[in-house]
Amino acid sequence: MGGGLPAPLCGFPKRRRSATLLAVVASKANTITFGPAHFINRELSWLEFNHRVLEEALDPQNPLLERVKFFCIVSSNLDEFFEVRVAGIKQQIESDVVERTMDGLTASETFRSVVKRVRLMVEQQYACWREDLLPALAANGIRLLELSELEPSDVAWVEDYYHKEVRPVLTPLAIDPLHPFPQLLNKSLNLIVRLEMARNQEVLKHMAVVQIPRNLPRIVQLPRADGRQDYVYLDRLIGHYLADLFPGTKLLGYWPFRVTRNSELYIDTEETASLLKAVENELHNRRKGDAVRLEVDHECPPAVREVLLKTLRLGEEDLYLIHGPLNPTRLMALCEGDHSPELRDPPFVAPVAAGLRQRADLFAAIRERDVLLHHPYDNFDSVVKFLEQAASDPDVLAIKQTLYRTGGDPRIIGALESAVKNGKQVTAVVELRARFDEANNILWARQLEEAGVHVVFGLVGYKIHAKSCLVVRREGLQIRRYVHLATGNYNPTTAKLYTDLGLFTCRPEFGEDATNFFNLLTGICQFQSLRKLLAAPFDLSSRLLELVKREAENAHRGLPARIIVKLNSLSDRTMIEALYRASEAGVKIDLIVRGICCLRPGVRGISRNITVRSVVDRFLEHSRIYYFENGCRPEVFMASADWMPRNFYGRIELGFPIEDGVLRERIISEILATSLADNAKARFLQPDGSYRRAAPTRGGKARRSQFEFIALTAKDEDAPARPVDGKRHYPRVRLALSPFTAPRPEK
């Protein structure tokens, strides 16, 4: 798959096609029409991605605690999918508008397909937990115990823990004519309780709800002096003592359940006077959004399930019976601490990037040449130190930065606050609507404002998703501008978990473009075309379409033509159709798409020259790279944007070219080549929308791209960058892109 002997990417065909044949190919490519059969449903494609995550939990070759992490991530992903995507589908069903998606399905048809696929996934997920992960954990000294399995000393400890830590924060909620069904918080874990009580010589049946406190651990660790890891579920612990909450009653049973609600924010940015206030109001409403899913313990009686469904205004199609722990995300606590290193991936601490190693003055290093950062293999601390150095440098006049998901990191926020104290002009363009980070963003946006930072919430109607930092510095008689551009967020925590790319440069054209870009975000002006940067929603899509078209025209002329794109998601119809036409014109196209991909590869007459692969591994693949062969004059761009309508038309995004030849070669020959060579964690998309795991060819070597990047980093550490002939040389293993080979259809 995409194999062959290593060879330079650029190479002319042995025989040039005749002018007549080229004209026929060009005419055919331009007259192709595309119908629903040529596209994959967006939601079903996302579910296939989540199944690839589940495969990592199922894979016995992965360390046990890493498998547990993947098991938890599957549930976390599904939560967000229901909160946003399924909620949106249900709203479409209830609306008066009836339309089909580009794959030809109506909202109702999509919903039915989603329910069928999710049910199968959930069954596989919990079978993995019961039959594989749970026994394996126990065999390795990590046990989740029932209260009946506890030793007498444990029982005494648990009872003391319940009375001191748990009981004071519990609130039993009766359900009767005087006490209507409570408004349960989104994704909260609860117990539905059936009990009976004698009154006036009559036995009355009642129901009640007990919410499991969120501020207590989902699993309670028992005290052990010998290092064993023993836990009990908090809901089982509370269930054991329910009689204490309902004295004078007979407990008939209790069952855990969980409600997922519509969590999308609905803000009319054209009407609201204060975006900050509008987001705050919507965050309050999110807790009480319409229910979209009910998860219940599989032993819950049908009568009780019916009461819950009726109360929540849900149907049987919204009910998921769970044979295992509800809310597995909280089971991530099993992986916390420094126990069981043999059950984890080998530890990895990223070194400083070669171009910045042993350089106290980052500005001087960037003046020498552009610097590329490949996270998490290069340490993100370099970005933080760049901000800290700018904040304390007396020659720095201004700092401007976009902030989407920082996690409120104290070093980044602190650097901006320190810069203000040191007399610099500091501007932060904050995106309040970063999904599920809104509350945190509001808190630290206010903190920045109080410190004197100019906080701006961007352009009306658009999310600010671009990743950029501009530092303006006086150097002698001139002003020099230093720019950091990236594919990922200014978040040191996720930078250890996500693969992303960043670029430091002080090229004047980049500095001018960054200045104009920030002026657009903070001032009142029309968009002016940028010299080097690509910006959505203004020209990113049109410029990319031109580049795809240019490759098709080169193929028509018999010139080398190839496109390689690394993305999180591909769902924009116009872009997919452009890739189809380029494919039929003879362009060889490799797509590395981690998640959603609505393009069908390998279809005769449409996409036979296109391969799509997805890599799911230890780190979340998050970087975006666009490669265009350009007739042996390769152009490489990095960007914050996926190829989706929301990125092209509903967000502020930035793409940027790599103009340093050494860095461009590194991206092509190292990053892209290694990613394309992965045959351990890559899966190939099939024409029917399914994925098939890659495998080494007979006698071939297994290639795991993320581990190879770690190995490359280790080699860089052994041979640090050093000055030679006045220039800095960057020791890197050079790889060549393999010739394109379309995947063979599965037998």
C-alpha positions in Angstrom: 0.0 0.0 0.0 1.7 3.1 -1.2 4.9 1.0 -1.2 7.7 0.3 -3.6 11.4 1.0 -3.4 12.4 4.4 -2.0 12.8 6.9 -4.8 12.7 10.6 -5.3 9.2 11.9 -5.4 9.8 13.9 -8.6 10.4 11.8 -11.7 9.0 12.1 -15.2 7.0 9.2 -16.7 9.0 6.9 -19.0 6.6 7.9 -21.8 4.9 11.2 -22.3 1.2 10.8 -23.2 0.2 12.0 -26.6 -1.5 15.4 -27.0 -4.6 13.6 -28.2 -4.8 11.4 -25.2 -4.2 14.3 -22.9 -7.0 16.2 -24.4 -9.3 13.2 -24.0 -8.3 12.8 -20.3 -8.8 16.5 -19.7 -12.2 16.5 -21.3 -13.4 13.5 -19.4 -12.2 14.8 -16.0 -14.0 18.1 -16.5 -17.3 16.5 -17.5 -17.6 14.0 -14.6 -20.8 14.5 -12.6 -21.0 13.3 -9.0 -23.9 11.8 -7.2 -24.7 10.5 -3.7 -22.9 7.2 -4.4 -19.6 9.0 -4.6 -19.7 10.3 -1.1 -19.6 8.8 2.4 -21.9 9.9 5.1 -20.2 12.3 7.5 -21.6 10.8 10.7 -21.0 7.2 9.7 -17.4 8.2 8.7 -16.9 9.6 12.2 -18.2 6.5 13.8 -15.7 4.4 11.7 -13.0 6.6 13.2 -14.2 5.9 16.7 -14.2 2.2 15.9 -10.5 2.6 15.0 -10.0 4.0 18.5 -11.9 1.0 19.8 -9.6 -1.3 17.9 -6.7 0.1 19.9 -8.5 -1.0 23.1 -9.0 -4.4 21.6 -5.4 -4.8 20.4 -3.5 -7.2 22.8 -0.2 -5.9 21.4 -0.9 -2.5 23.2 0.1 -2.2 26.8 -2.8 -2.9 29.1 -3.2 0.6 30.6 -3.0 2.1 27.2 -5.8 -0.1 26.1 -7.9 1.1 29.1 -7.2 4.7 28.0 -8.5 3.9 24.5 -11.5 2.2 26.0 -12.3 5.4 27.9 -11.7 7.7 24.9 -14.2 5.7 22.9 -16.9 6.7 25.4 -15.7 10.3 25.7 -15.9 10.6 21.9 -19.4 9.1 21.8 -20.5 11.6 24.5 -19.5 14.6 22.3 -21.0 12.9 19.2 -24.4 12.6 20.9 -24.2 16.1 22.5 -23.5 17.8 19.2 -24.0 15.6 16.1 -26.9 13.4 17.1 -28.6 16.4 18.8 -28.4 18.2 15.5 -29.8 15.3 13.5 -32.7 15.0 15.9 -33.4 18.8 15.5 -33.4 18.3 11.7 -35.9 15.5 12.0 -38.2 17.7 14.0 -37.9 20.7 11.7 -40.1 21.4 8.7 -37.1 21.3 6.3 -36.6 18.0 4.5 -33.3 17.7 2.6 -30.6 15.1 1.8 -27.0 15.2 2.6 -24.5 14.9 -0.2 -24.5 11.1 0.3 -28.2 11.0 -0.3 -29.6 10.3 3.2 -32.3 12.2 4.9 -31.9 13.1 8.6 -34.2 10.2 9.6 -32.2 7.7 7.5 -28.9 9.0 8.9 -30.3 8.7 12.5 -31.3 5.1 11.9 -27.9 4.2 10.4 -26.2 5.9 13.3 -28.2 4.1 16.0 -27.5 0.7 14.3 -23.7 1.4 14.1 -23.5 2.8 17.7 -25.3 -0.2 19.2 -22.8 -2.5 17.6 -19.9 -0.4 18.7 -21.1 -0.2 22.3 -21.7 -4.0 22.4 -18.1 -4.6 21.2 -16.7 -1.9 23.6 -18.3 -3.5 26.8 -17.6 -7.0 25.7 -13.9 -5.9 25.5 -14.2 -4.5 29.1 -15.9 -7.6 30.6 -14.1 -10.4 28.8 -10.7 -8.9 28.2 -9.6 -5.7 30.1 -11.2 -6.4 33.5 -9.7 -9.9 33.8 -6.3 -8.6 32.5 -6.4 -5.8 35.1 -7.1 -8.2 37.9 -4.4 -10.5 36.7 -2.0 -7.6 37.0 -3.0 -6.5 40.5 -5.6 -3.9 39.6 -9.0 -5.0 40.8 -12.5 -3.5 40.7 -14.3 -5.3 43.6 -17.9 -5.8 44.5 -18.7 -5.0 48.1 -19.4 -8.7 48.7 -15.7 -9.4 47.9 -14.3 -7.1 50.5 -12.3 -8.2 53.5 -13.7 -7.3 56.9 -11.1 -4.5 57.4 -12.2 -3.1 53.9 -15.9 -3.2 54.9 -15.1 -1.1 58.0 -13.1 1.4 56.0 -15.8 1.7 53.3 -18.5 2.3 55.9 -16.4 5.0 57.5 -15.7 6.6 54.1 -19.4 6.6 53.2 -20.4 8.3 56.4 -17.6 10.9 56.4 -17.2 11.7 52.7 -20.2 10.5 50.7 -23.4 10.7 52.8 -23.1 14.4 53.6 -23.2 15.3 49.8 -26.1 13.0 48.8 -29.6 14.2 48.2 -32.4 11.7 47.8 -35.0 13.1 45.4 -38.5 11.6 45.6 -40.7 11.3 42.5 -44.4 11.9 43.3 -47.1 14.5 42.6 -45.4 16.9 45.0 -41.9 16.2 43.7 -41.7 16.1 39.9 -38.8 14.3 38.2 -35.6 16.3 38.8 -33.8 18.3 36.2 -30.7 16.0 35.9 -27.4 17.5 34.7 -25.9 16.5 31.4 -23.9 13.3 31.6 -24.3 13.0 35.3 -24.5 9.5 36.8 -27.6 8.7 38.8 -29.4 5.9 40.5 -33.1 5.3 39.8 -34.5 3.7 43.0 -37.7 1.6 43.5 -39.0 1.2 47.0 -42.2 0.6 48.9 -43.5 2.0 52.1 -46.4 1.0 54.3 -48.8 3.9 55.2 -52.3 3.6 56.6 -52.2 -0.1 56.3 -51.5 0.2 52.6 -48.2 -0.6 50.8 -47.3 2.1 48.4 -44.6 1.8 45.7 -42.4 4.8 45.1 -39.5 5.9 42.9 -36.6 8.2 43.7 -33.4 9.5 42.1 -30.0 9.7 43.8 -27.4 11.6 41.9 -23.8 10.3 42.2 -21.7 13.3 43.3 -19.4 14.6 40.5 -16.9 15.9 43.0 -16.1 12.4 44.3 -14.0 9.8 42.5 -16.0 7.5 40.2 -14.0 4.6 41.6 -12.8 4.7 45.3 -9.4 3.3 46.0 -9.1 1.1 49.0 -6.1 1.6 51.4 -3.3 -0.9 50.7 0.2 -1.1 52.3 1.5 -3.6 49.7 1.0 -1.5 46.6 -2.1 -3.4 45.3 -4.5 -1.3 43.3 -8.0 -2.2 44.6 -11.1 -0.1 43.9 -14.9 -0.2 44.4 -17.4 1.7 42.2 -18.9 4.7 43.9 -22.4 4.0 42.6 -22.2 0.4 44.1 -21.0 1.8 47.4 -23.9 4.3 47.5 -26.3 1.6 46.4 -25.2 -0.6 49.3 -26.2 2.1 51.8 -29.4 3.3 50.1 -31.5 2.1 53.0 -29.7 4.7 55.1 -31.1 7.4 52.8 -34.7 6.1 52.8 -35.4 5.0 56.4 -38.7 3.2 56.9 -38.9 1.9 53.4 -38.2 -1.4 51.7 -35.7 -1.2 48.9 -36.8 -3.1 45.8 -33.9 -2.2 43.6 -31.7 0.4 42.1 -30.1 0.9 38.7 -27.5 3.4 37.4 -28.6 5.6 34.5 -27.2 8.5 32.6 -28.7 11.2 30.4 -26.9 12.9 27.5 -28.3 16.3 26.5 -28.0 18.6 23.5 -24.9 20.7 24.4 -24.6 22.9 21.3 -24.5 26.7 22.0 -27.1 28.7 20.1 -25.8 32.3 19.9 -27.1 34.9 17.5 -23.9 36.9 17.2 -25.7 39.4 14.9 -28.2 40.3 17.6 -26.3 40.0 20.9 -24.7 43.2 22.4 -22.2 41.2 24.4 -20.7 37.9 23.1 -19.3 37.2 26.6 -22.7 37.5 28.2 -24.4 35.5 25.5 -21.9 32.6 25.9 -22.4 32.7 29.7 -26.2 32.5 29.4 -25.9 29.6 26.9 -23.5 27.7 29.1 -26.2 27.8 31.8 -28.8 26.5 29.4 -26.5 23.7 28.2 -26.9 21.9 31.5 -30.6 21.6 30.8 -30.7 21.0 27.0 -33.1 18.4 25.5 -32.2 14.8 26.3 -30.8 12.9 23.3 -29.7 9.6 24.8 -30.5 7.5 27.8 -28.0 4.9 29.1 -29.2 2.4 31.7 -27.8 -0.6 33.4 -28.8 -3.7 31.4 -30.6 -5.2 34.4 -33.0 -2.3 34.8 -36.6 -3.6 34.5 -38.6 -2.6 31.4 -41.2 -0.7 33.5 -38.5 1.5 35.0 -36.9 2.1 31.6 -40.3 3.2 30.2 -40.8 5.7 33.0 -37.4 7.2 32.3 -37.9 7.4 28.5 -41.4 9.0 28.9 -40.1 11.5 31.4 -37.2 12.5 29.2 -39.3 12.5 26.1 -37.2 9.9 24.4 -38.0 6.8 22.3 -36.7 3.2 22.4 -34.2 4.2 19.7 -32.6 6.5 22.2 -32.1 3.9 24.9 -28.8 2.0 25.3 -28.6 -0.9 27.8 -25.1 -1.0 29.3 -23.6 -4.2 30.5 -20.7 -2.6 32.4 -19.7 0.7 34.1 -21.6 3.8 32.9 -19.5 6.8 32.2 -16.2 4.9 31.5 -14.4 8.2 31.0 -14.0 8.4 34.8 -12.2 5.1 34.8 -9.2 6.9 33.5 -8.3 7.1 37.2 -7.0 3.6 36.9 -4.2 4.9 34.8 -3.2 7.8 37.1 -0.2 7.6 39.4 3.2 6.0 38.8 2.2 2.4 39.4 2.6 -0.4 36.8 5.1 1.1 34.4 5.3 -2.3 32.6 1.6 -1.8 31.6 2.2 1.5 29.8 4.0 2.8 26.7 7.6 3.6 27.3 8.0 7.1 28.9 8.9 9.8 26.5 10.1 13.3 27.3 10.5 15.5 24.2 13.8 17.3 23.9 14.2 20.9 22.7 14.0 21.2 18.9 17.4 20.9 17.2 17.2 24.5 15.9 16.8 26.0 19.3 19.0 23.7 21.4 21.5 25.4 23.6 20.3 28.8 22.3 19.4 31.1 25.2 18.4 33.9 22.8 15.5 32.6 20.8 15.2 35.7 18.8 18.8 35.3 17.6 18.1 31.7 16.6 15.1 32.6 14.6 17.0 35.4 12.9 19.5 32.8 11.6 16.8 30.8 9.9 13.2 29.6 10.2 12.7 26.9 12.9 10.2 24.0 12.6 8.7 22.4 15.7 7.2 18.9 15.5 5.2 18.2 18.6 5.1 16.2 20.7 8.5 15.0 19.5 9.9 18.5 19.9 9.3 20.1 23.4 6.5 22.7 23.5 8.4 24.6 26.2 10.2 26.4 23.3 6.9 28.2 22.5 6.3 29.1 26.1 9.8 30.4 26.5 9.4 32.4 23.3 6.4 34.2 25.0 8.3 34.5 28.3 11.3 36.0 26.6 9.2 38.4 24.7 7.5 39.5 27.9 10.7 40.3 29.7 12.8 41.6 26.7 13.1 45.4 27.0 13.3 45.7 23.2 9.9 44.0 22.6 7.2 46.6 21.9 4.1 44.5 21.4 2.7 40.9 21.6 -0.4 39.8 19.7 -1.8 36.3 20.0 -4.8 34.1 19.2 -6.0 31.9 22.0 -8.4 29.0 21.3 -7.7 26.2 23.8 -4.9 27.1 26.3 -6.3 25.2 29.2 -5.7 28.4 31.1 -2.0 27.4 31.3 -0.5 29.7 34.0 2.8 30.1 32.1 1.1 31.4 28.9 -1.4 33.6 30.7 1.3 34.7 33.1 3.7 35.7 30.3 1.0 37.9 28.7 0.2 39.5 32.1 4.0 40.0 32.8 4.4 41.6 29.4 1.7 44.2 30.4 3.5 44.9 33.6 6.7 45.5 31.7 5.1 48.1 29.6 4.4 46.2 26.4 1.2 46.5 24.3 -0.4 43.1 24.6 -3.5 41.9 22.6 -5.2 38.5 23.0 -7.8 37.4 20.5 -9.8 34.9 22.5 -12.3 32.5 21.1 -15.0 32.1 23.7 -16.8 29.4 21.8 -14.1 26.7 21.8 -16.5 23.8 22.3 -16.6 22.5 25.9 -13.8 25.0 26.9 -16.1 28.0 27.0 -16.3 28.3 30.8 -12.5 28.1 31.2 -12.0 30.6 28.4 -14.3 33.1 30.0 -12.5 32.9 33.3 -9.0 33.5 32.0 -10.2 36.1 29.4 -11.5 38.1 32.4 -8.2 37.5 34.2 -6.3 38.9 31.2 -8.5 41.9 31.0 -8.0 42.7 34.7 -4.3 42.5 34.1 -4.5 45.1 31.4 -4.3 42.9 28.3 -6.5 44.1 25.3 -8.9 41.1 25.0 -10.8 40.9 21.7 -13.4 38.3 20.8 -12.8 38.3 17.1 -15.1 38.8 14.1 -18.9 38.6 14.3 -20.2 35.3 13.0 -16.8 33.5 12.9 -14.9 31.3 15.3 -11.2 32.2 15.7 -9.4 28.9 15.0 -6.1 30.3 13.6 -3.0 29.7 15.7 -0.7 32.7 15.5 1.6 34.8 17.7 3.2 38.1 16.6 6.1 39.7 18.5 7.2 43.2 17.5 10.7 44.1 18.5 13.0 47.1 18.1 16.5 46.2 16.9 18.7 49.2 16.5 17.1 51.5 14.0 14.6 49.0 12.6 11.5 47.1 13.7 11.6 43.4 13.3 8.6 41.1 13.6 8.8 37.5 14.9 5.9 35.2 14.1 4.9 31.8 15.4 2.3 29.9 13.3 1.0 26.5 14.2 -1.5 23.7 13.4 -2.4 23.2 17.1 -3.4 25.2 20.1 -1.3 27.1 22.6 -1.8 24.4 25.2 1.3 22.7 26.8 -0.8 19.8 28.1 -2.3 18.7 24.8 1.0 19.4 23.0 2.3 16.3 24.8 -0.6 14.2 23.5 -1.3 15.7 20.0 0.9 15.6 16.9 1.2 19.2 15.7 3.6 21.5 13.8 4.8 25.0 14.4 7.0 27.5 12.6 9.1 30.3 14.0 10.1 32.9 11.4 11.0 36.6 11.1 10.6 36.8 7.3 9.4 40.4 6.6 6.5 39.2 4.4 5.2 36.9 7.1 5.5 39.7 9.7 3.5 42.1 7.4 0.9 39.5 6.8 0.5 38.7 10.5 0.2 42.4 11.3 -2.6 42.8 8.7 -4.2 39.6 10.0 -4.4 40.9 13.6 -5.6 44.3 12.4 -8.4 42.5 10.7 -9.4 40.7 13.9 -9.2 43.7 16.2 -10.1 46.7 14.0 -12.7 47.6 11.4 -11.5 47.0 7.9 -12.0 45.0 4.7 -9.9 41.9 4.2 -6.8 42.6 2.2 -5.1 39.8 0.3 -2.1 38.5 2.2 1.2 38.0 0.4 2.2 34.7 2.0 -0.5 33.5 4.4 -3.8 31.9 3.4 -6.8 32.9 5.4 -10.3 31.5 5.8 -13.1 32.4 5.2 -11.5 34.8 2.7 -9.2 33.0 0.2 -8.0 29.7 1.8 -10.5 27.5 -0.1 -10.1 29.3 -3.4 -6.3 29.2 -3.2 -6.3 25.5 -2.4 -8.7 24.8 -5.3 -6.3 26.6 -7.6 -3.4 24.5 -6.4 -5.4 21.3 -6.9 -6.4 22.5 -10.4 -2.8 23.3 -11.2 -1.7 19.7 -10.4 -4.5 18.5 -12.7 -3.2 20.8 -15.5 0.4 19.5 -15.0 -0.8 16.0 -15.2 -2.6 16.9 -18.5 0.7 18.2 -19.8 2.6 15.0 -18.8 4.4 16.8 -16.0 4.9 15.1 -12.6 1.8 15.7 -10.5 1.1 14.6 -7.0 -0.9 15.8 -4.0 -0.4 14.7 -0.4 -2.7 16.1 2.3 -2.6 15.3 6.0 -5.8 16.3 7.9 -8.1 15.5 10.7 -11.2 15.6 8.5 -12.2 15.9 4.9 -15.9 16.7 4.2 -16.1 19.7 1.9 -17.9 18.7 -1.3 -16.3 21.2 -3.6 -12.8 20.1 -2.5 -13.7 16.4 -2.8 -15.0 16.9 -6.3 -11.8 18.8 -7.2 -9.7 15.9 -5.9 -11.8 13.5 -8.0 -11.2 15.5 -11.1 -7.5 15.7 -10.4 -7.4 12.0 -9.9 -9.0 11.3 -13.2 -6.6 13.8 -14.8 -3.8 11.5 -13.6 -2.7 13.2 -10.4 -1.5 10.7 -7.8 -3.2 11.7 -4.5 -2.3 10.4 -1.0 -4.7 11.5 1.8 -3.8 10.9 5.5 -7.1 11.7 7.2 -7.3 10.7 10.9 -11.1 11.1 11.3 -14.0 12.0 9.0 -13.5 11.3 5.3 -16.5 11.7 2.9 -14.4 10.9 -0.2 -14.6 7.4 -1.6 -11.1 6.3 -2.8 -10.3 3.7 -5.4 -13.5 4.0 -7.5 -13.0 3.3 -11.2 -13.5 6.4 -13.3 -13.7 8.7 -10.2 -10.9 8.2 -7.7 -8.7 5.3 -8.8 -5.6 7.4 -8.2 -6.5 8.3 -4.6 -5.6 6.5 -1.4 -6.9 7.4 2.0 -5.3 6.2 5.2 -5.9 6.9 8.9 -3.3 6.6 11.6 -4.6 6.0 15.2 -1.8 5.5 17.7 -0.4 6.7 21.0 -0.7 10.4 20.1 -3.7 12.0 18.5 -2.8 12.9 14.9 -3.7 16.6 14.7 -1.3 18.3 12.2 -2.4 19.6 8.9 0.0 19.5 5.9 -0.7 20.3 2.3 1.8 19.1 -0.3 1.7 20.0 -4.1 4.2 18.6 -6.5 4.1 21.6 -8.8 6.1 20.0 -11.6 9.2 19.1 -9.5 9.1 22.5 -7.6 7.2 21.3 -4.5 5.1 23.6 -2.4 4.3 22.7 1.2 1.8 24.4 3.4 0.8 23.9 7.1 -2.5 25.1 8.5 -4.9 25.3 11.3 -7.7 24.2 9.0 -9.2 20.8 8.0 -11.0 20.6 4.7 -14.5 21.0 6.0 -17.2 23.6 5.2 -17.0 25.0 8.8 -13.2 25.6 8.4 -13.4 27.1 5.0 -16.5 29.3 5.5 -17.3 29.5 9.2 -14.0 30.0 11.0 -11.0 32.3 10.9 -8.1 30.0 9.9 -4.5 30.4 8.7 -2.4 28.4 6.3 1.2 29.2 5.7 3.9 28.1 3.2 7.2 26.5 4.2 9.8 28.6 2.3 13.0 27.4 4.0 14.3 24.6 1.7 15.8 22.5 4.5 12.6 22.6 6.5 10.5 21.8 3.4 12.7 18.8 2.7 12.3 17.7 6.3 8.5 17.8 6.1 8.6 15.9 2.7 11.3 13.3 3.3 10.8 12.8 7.0 7.3 13.6 8.3 5.2 12.8 5.2 7.4 9.9 4.1 7.3 8.3 7.5 3.6 8.8 7.8 2.9 7.2 4.5 5.2 4.2 5.3 3.2 3.3 8.5 2.0 -0.3 8.2 1.4 -0.9 11.9 -1.1 1.7 13.0 -2.5 2.8 9.6 -5.8 1.7 8.1 -6.8 2.1 4.5 -10.2 3.4 3.6 -12.1 1.1 1.2 -14.5 2.2 -1.5 -17.5 0.9 0.6 -16.5 3.2 3.6 -14.9 0.5 5.7 -11.3 0.5 6.8 -8.7 -2.3 6.4 -5.6 -2.4 8.6 -2.3 -2.0 6.8 0.3 -4.8 7.1 3.9 -5.3 6.1 4.5 -6.9 2.8 5.8 -10.4 2.8 9.3 -10.3 4.3 8.8 -6.5 4.8 9.5 -4.6 8.0 6.8 -3.3 10.3 6.8 0.5 10.3 5.1 2.5 13.2 5.4 6.1 12.3 5.0 7.6 15.7 7.6 5.4 17.2 10.0 6.2 14.3 9.5 9.9 15.0 10.5 9.3 18.7 13.5 7.4 17.4 14.5 10.3 15.1 14.2 12.6 18.1 16.6 10.4 20.1 19.1 10.5 17.2 18.9 14.2 17.1 19.7 14.3 20.9 22.8 12.2 20.3 24.0 14.5 17.5 22.9 18.1 18.5 22.8 20.9 15.9 26.2 22.5 15.6 27.7 25.5 13.7 29.6 24.5 10.6 31.0 27.1 8.2 28.9 29.8 10.0 25.7 27.9 9.4 23.6 25.6 11.6 23.3 22.1 10.4 20.3 20.0 11.5 21.1 16.2 11.7 18.0 14.4 10.4 17.5 11.0 8.9 16.5 11.6 5.3 13.8 9.4 3.8 12.4 9.4 0.3 8.8 9.3 -0.5 7.9 6.0 -2.1 6.3 6.0 -5.6 2.5 6.2 -5.5 0.8 2.8 -5.6 -3.0 2.7 -5.5 -4.2 0.0 -3.0 -5.4 -3.3 -4.4 -9.1 -4.0 -3.8 -9.7 -6.4 -0.9 -10.4 -9.9 -2.1 
